């Protein structure tokens, strides 16, 4: 049985940019429910997050996000 492709919301994506990053965010409907797609189109990275994954971002401290930014070029070959 062929699985349906992800379907995007009718709303246009939201673009957020500054001198360091340029991302687009939009709602995506998958066979497992709604997800938030975050796409860093300049670097070619994309992720789909569900409600629990998004909520878990609110549990983090500023230090957690600082740790994410230690490598500003994105994931390395050992991070896959």
PyMOL commands that set and color helices and strands:
alter all, ss='L'
color gray80, all
select helices_A, chain A and resi 51-57+62-68+77-79
alter helices_A, ss='H'
color red, helices_A
select strands_A, chain A and resi 7-8+14-17+22-30+33-40+45-49
alter strands_A, ss='S'
color yellow, strands_A
deselect
rebuild
show_as cartoon
